Structure formats: structure tokens, C-alpha cells
Amino acid sequence: MSEYERSRTMPALPEHVYDQAARVDQLDSWLPEALHVRAEVLPAVTVHEDRTDEDTPALLNPEKDQMRVEWGTRNKGSYAGWLQVAGIGSGTSEVTVHLSFFDETHDPGEQAVNDALDRSLRRLEEQVRLGVEGAAG
């Protein structure tokens, strides 16, 4: 099993960050570019991966009261992850994303995963900024 985790501070209240991160219809705006999520009846979703051109049945469980989103493959149990938002004061938040690969054949490797997590967190921060600016304007 391989596990990876990255965090990023974002200049917004945790509720704003969580609302951007947990919106199923906007996941494509911050997830790695090669992944696309199609909602079914939550928690069921389908994840399409451009690299393999495959659809994978998955689960997505947003837990607003915990400021947490959990996900994973539905049938194979080869992959799982979570995103946690925590307020750190002064209107800022810390977002942590954790990934677990239970099947080593699905693990793209440390460098690739860390790069994808960093890009995703940057993209999420941009979405959060746009959402906060849009609400203020």
C-alpha cells in the first residue's frame, strides 16, 4: 500500500473552501486534468480517466458537518482518498488531501502523485479565490 498527503493554506473561511471542494459539478475544475467525475445518485459516481480512457465506479461522500470529503473505488477497493478543511484563524483555512493506493498497480508513483496533488490544491485555491471574489462583488 502507498499513501500520499499534501496540504495547502488558503485565504478563505473553511466553509467557503469546503463548498468549492465538495461541489460534485465543479470537481473537474480542481481535480487532476485527466480525471472527470460524473455524479449518479450520491454517493455513487463514475470517474473517467483520460489516460486509460476507462470509467471506474466510485463513491464520493461529502460530510459538510466534518468539512470532509471521502472517495474511493466502488468495486475493486484499489484506491481511496479524503480531503479535510480546517480553519486556522484570521479567515484562512488549511486543506489536506490524502490518497491511499491499496493496489500497487494503480499507484502512478510518488513524484507523479505529489505533482498532481500540488497542482490540484493550486487549482482549488484558484476556485476558492474566484468564489470569494464573486461573493464579495
Buried (B, 14 or more C-beta within 10 A) or exposed (E): EBEBBBEBEBBBBBEBBBBBBBBBEBBBEBBBEEBBBBEEEEBEBBBBEEEEEEEBEBBBEBEEEEBBBBBBBBEEEBBBBBBBBBBEEEEBBBBBBBBBBBEEEEBEEEEEBBBBBEBBBEBBBBBBBEBBEEEEE
